[in-house]
Amino acid sequence: MNIVFFGSSKYILPILEVLRKNFALSLVLTTENPNLTLQGDALQNYPVVKYCIENKIPYRSVTNLSDQNLKSLIINLKSPVAVLADFGLIIPKEILNVFPKGIINIHPSLLPKYRGPTPVQTAILTGDKITGVTIIKLDDKIDHGPLLRQEKEKILDTDTADILYKRLFEKGANLLPKILTEYLNGSLKLQTQNHKEATFTKALTRQDGFIDLSKLKIENLKLKISAYYPWPGVWTKWKMKNGKWKILKFLPNNKLQVEGKKPVSYKDFLNGYPQLKQQLRKLLEQLV
């Protein structure tokens, strides 16, 4: 049985592996678009493309899904179903309708909570203790389709968005073979989401990570550092002794990084910059 997969980012590699081992993964569509001359380790920033090349899986880099040639290619594969995770593009109806059994989406939240692009960051930033992964059948609205399965997952104090995304997509990958088989043979009953309880997340920008030290609470800073790592990161602008402004990054594990320098602990930073303004010194002393 041919399976088409839509996805990007390092987090969905476990899903690719499960599909490759348990089904016939006939095509991968990804928004990753490396220079065609890149090979080997040079593809580290394009994990899906790198995986496909290494495992000899056909793939296409796409910026939209309106290309008629692409639609024809998908139709000719005669795949009954597709799987999607962390793709980043809206699937148009004409592509959605190509698959007789539709497209199955793995989403890292307990839908209908946290629909949209940043469910993990939002859960951490809100201070939630529980999140999870949801497998749904896509419809023409964002994260709106009927549920196939949900599994809960604790949010640990040590979790960053990076760590939690990895764990949730691994959980979704482990669920997929059984869920997909049951869905295709008709033994799995779909459940409508409670749309009245839906909440939505927003796309992040670099500016979302900026902090105003004069208005910051310690609790909010700790959550923000975890939620926004590795991107957009938590940062502020700091005037050096020589009068130049530098970006100061707040990192997990109680570390700071001055632009152009290596990360150091809060304690080492305080010792290394005795001329710190009182505002920043007081904040760091509270965090140590």
For each residue, the residues with C-beta under 8 A, 3 or more apart:
1: 23 24 79 80 184
2: 23 24 26 27 77 78 79 80
3: 19 23 24 25 26 79 81 82 83
4: 26 27 28 29 74 77 79 82 83 99
5: 15 16 19 25 27 28 29 82 83 84
6: 28 29 30 82 83 84 85 87 89 91 103
7: 12 15 16 28 29 30 48 83 84 85 86 87
8: 12 30 31 32 48 86 87 88
9: 12 47 48 86
10: 13 47 166
11: 85 86 165 166 169
12: 7 8 9 15 16 48 85 86 106 169
13: 10 16 17 47 48 51
14: 17 18 169 170 173 174
15: 5 7 12 18 19 83 85 106 169 172 173 176
16: 5 7 12 13 19 20 25 28 48 51 52 57
17: 13 14 20 21 173
18: 14 15 21 22 173 174 176 177
19: 3 5 15 16 22 23 25 83 176
20: 16 17 23 25 55 57
21: 17 18
22: 18 19 176 177
23: 1 2 3 19 20 180
24: 1 2 3
25: 3 5 16 19 20 28 57
26: 2 3 4 58 77 79
27: 2 4 5 57 58 59 60 73 74 77 79
28: 4 5 6 7 16 25 48 52 57 58 59 60
29: 4 5 6 7 59 60 62 65 70 87
30: 6 7 8 48 49 52 59 60 61 62 87
31: 8 61 62 63 87 88 89
32: 8 46 47 48 49 61
33: 46 61 63
34: 38 43 45 46 49 61
35: 38
36:
37:
38: 34 35 42 43 46
39: 42 43
40: 43
41: 44
42: 38 39
43: 34 38 39 40 46 47 49 50 53
44: 41 47 50
45: 34
46: 32 33 34 38 43 49 50
47: 9 10 13 32 43 44 50 51
48: 7 8 9 12 13 16 28 30 32 51 52 59
49: 30 32 34 43 46 52 53 59 61
50: 43 44 46 47 53 54
51: 13 16 47 48 54 55 57
52: 16 28 30 48 49 55 56 57 58 59
53: 43 49 50 56 59
54: 50 51
55: 20 51 52
56: 52 53
57: 16 20 25 27 28 51 52
58: 26 27 28 52
59: 27 28 29 30 48 49 52 53
60: 27 28 29 30 70 73
61: 30 31 32 33 34 49
62: 29 30 31 65 67 70 89
63: 31 33
64: 67 89
65: 29 62 70 71 89 91 92 95
66: 92
67: 62 64 70 71
68: 71 72
69: 72 73
70: 29 60 62 65 67 73 74
71: 65 67 68 74 75 94 95 98
72: 68 69 75 76
73: 27 60 69 70 76 77
74: 4 27 70 71 77 79 95 98
75: 71 72 78 98
76: 72 73
77: 2 4 26 27 73 74
78: 2 75
79: 1 2 3 4 26 27 74 82 99
80: 1 2 99 100 101 184
81: 3 99 100 101 102 103 104 180 183 184
82: 3 4 5 6 79 99 102 103 104
83: 3 4 5 6 7 15 19 103 104 105 106 176 180
84: 5 6 7 87 91 103 104 105 106 138
85: 6 7 11 12 15 105 106 107 169 172
86: 7 8 9 11 12 169
87: 6 7 8 29 30 31 84 91
88: 8 31 117
89: 6 31 62 64 65
90: 142
91: 6 65 84 87 95 96 103 138
92: 65 66 95 96
93: 96 97 140
94: 71 97 98
95: 65 71 74 91 92 98
96: 91 92 93 99 102 103 138 139 140
97: 93 94
98: 71 74 75 94 95
99: 4 79 80 81 82 96 102 103
100: 80 81
101: 80 81 183 184
102: 81 82 96 99 137 138
103: 6 81 82 83 84 91 96 99 137 138
104: 81 82 83 84 135 136 137 138 148 179 180 183
105: 83 84 85 135 136 137 138 143 145
106: 12 15 83 84 85 133 134 135 169 172 173 176
107: 85 111 115 119 133 134 135 136 143
108: 119 120 131 132 133 164 165 168 169 172
109: 113 114 115 119 120 123 131 132 133 134
110: 113 114 130 131 132 134 150 152
111: 107 114 115 134 136 143 147 150 193 198
112: 115 143 193 194 195 197 198 199
113: 109 110 119 197 198 199
114: 109 110 111 118 119 122 123 131 199 200 201
115: 107 109 111 112 119 142 143 144 198 199 200 201
116: 119 142 143 200 201 202 203
117: 88 201 202 203 204
118: 114 121 122 201 202 203 204
119: 107 108 109 113 114 115 116 122 123 131 201
120: 108 109 123 124 131 161 164 165 168 227
121: 118 124 125 161 201 204 227 228
122: 114 118 119 125 126 201 227
123: 109 114 119 120 126 128 131 155 164
124: 120 121 127 128 155 159 160 161 164 223 226 227
125: 121 122 223 224 227 228
126: 122 123
127: 124 223
128: 123 124 131 155
129: 154 155
130: 110 152 153 154 155
131: 108 109 110 114 119 120 123 128 152 153 155 164 168
132: 108 109 110 150 151 152 153 168
133: 106 107 108 109 150 151 153 168 169 171 172 175
134: 106 107 109 110 111 147 149 150
135: 104 105 106 107 147 148 149 150 172 175 176 179
136: 104 105 107 111 143 145 146 147 148 193
137: 102 103 104 105 145 146 148 183 190
138: 84 91 96 102 103 104 105 145
139: 96 144 145 146
140: 93 96 144
141: 144 145
142: 90 115 116 200
143: 105 107 111 112 115 116 136
144: 115 139 140 141 193 195 198
145: 105 136 137 138 139 141 193
146: 136 137 139 190 191 192 193
147: 111 134 135 136 150 190 191 192 193
148: 104 135 136 137 179 183 188 190
149: 134 135 175 179
150: 110 111 132 133 134 135 147
151: 132 133 171 175
152: 110 130 131 132
153: 130 131 132 133 164 167 168 171
154: 129 130
155: 123 124 128 129 130 131 159 164
156: 159
157:
158: 163
159: 124 155 156 163 164 167 226
160: 124 163 164 225 226 227 229 230 252
161: 120 121 124 164 165 226 227 228 229 230
162: 165 166 229 230
163: 158 159 160 166 167
164: 108 120 123 124 131 153 155 159 160 161 167 168
165: 11 108 120 161 162 168 169
166: 10 11 162 163 169 170
167: 153 159 163 164 170 171
168: 108 120 131 132 133 153 164 165 171 172
169: 11 12 14 15 85 86 106 108 133 165 166 172 173
170: 14 166 167 173 174
171: 133 151 153 167 168 174 175
172: 15 85 106 108 133 135 168 169 175 176
173: 14 15 17 18 106 169 170 176
174: 14 18 170 171
175: 133 135 149 151 171 172 178 179
176: 15 18 19 22 83 106 135 172 173 179 180
177: 18 22 180 181
178: 175 181 182
179: 104 135 148 149 175 176 182 183 188
180: 23 81 83 104 176 177 183 184
181: 177 178 184 185
182: 178 179 185 187 188
183: 81 101 104 137 148 179 180 186 188
184: 1 80 81 101 180 181
185: 181 182
186: 183
187: 182
188: 148 179 182 183
189:
190: 137 146 147 148
191: 146 147
192: 146 147
193: 111 112 136 144 145 146 147 198
194: 112 197 198
195: 112 144 198
196:
197: 112 113 194
198: 111 112 113 115 144 193 194 195
199: 112 113 114 115
200: 114 115 116 142
201: 114 115 116 117 118 119 121 122
202: 116 117 118
203: 116 117 118
204: 117 118 121 208 209 228 231 232
205: 208 232
206: 209 210 232
207: 210 232
208: 204 205 228 232
209: 204 206 224 228 231 232 233 234 235
210: 206 207 235 236
211: 216 221 224 234 235 236 250
212: 215 216 236
213: 216 236 279 280 283
214: 279
215: 212
216: 211 212 213 220 221 283
217: 220 221
218: 221 222 283 286 287
219: 222 223
220: 216 217 223 224
221: 211 216 217 218 224 225 234 250 283 287
222: 218 219 225 226 287
223: 124 125 127 219 220 226 227
224: 125 209 211 220 221 227 228 234 250
225: 160 221 222 228 229 234 250 251 252
226: 124 159 160 161 222 223 229 252
227: 120 121 122 124 125 160 161 223 224
228: 121 125 161 204 208 209 224 225 231 232 233 234
229: 160 161 162 225 226 233 234 251 252
230: 160 161 162 233
231: 204 209 228
232: 204 205 206 207 208 209 228
233: 209 228 229 230 249 250 251
234: 209 211 221 224 225 228 229 249 250
235: 209 210 211 247 248 249 250
236: 210 211 212 213 247 248 250
237: 245 246 247 248
238: 245 246 247 248 258 280
239: 243 244 245 246
240: 243 244 245 246
241: 275
242:
243: 239 240
244: 239 240
245: 237 238 239 240
246: 237 238 239 240 258 259 260
247: 235 236 237 238 258 259
248: 235 236 237 238 256 257 258 259
249: 233 234 235 256 257 258 259 263
250: 211 221 224 225 233 234 235 236 256
251: 225 229 233 255 256 257 263
252: 160 225 226 229 255
253:
254: 265 266 287 288
255: 251 252 263 264 265 266
256: 248 249 250 251 263 264 265 266 269 284
257: 248 249 251 261 262 263 264
258: 238 246 247 248 249 261
259: 246 247 248 249
260: 246
261: 257 258 264
262: 257
263: 249 251 255 256 257
264: 255 256 257 261 268 269 272
265: 254 255 256 268 269
266: 254 255 256 269 270 284 287 288
267: 270 271 288
268: 264 265 271 272
269: 256 264 265 266 272 273 284
270: 266 267 273 274 276 281 284 285 288
271: 267 268 274
272: 264 268 269
273: 269 270 276
274: 270 271
275: 241
276: 270 273 280 281 284
277: 280 281
278: 281 282
279: 213 214 282 283
280: 213 238 276 277 283 284
281: 270 276 277 278 284 285
282: 278 279 285 286
283: 213 216 218 221 279 280 286 287
284: 256 266 269 270 276 280 281 287 288
285: 270 281 282 288
286: 218 282 283
287: 218 221 222 254 266 283 284
288: 254 266 267 270 284 285
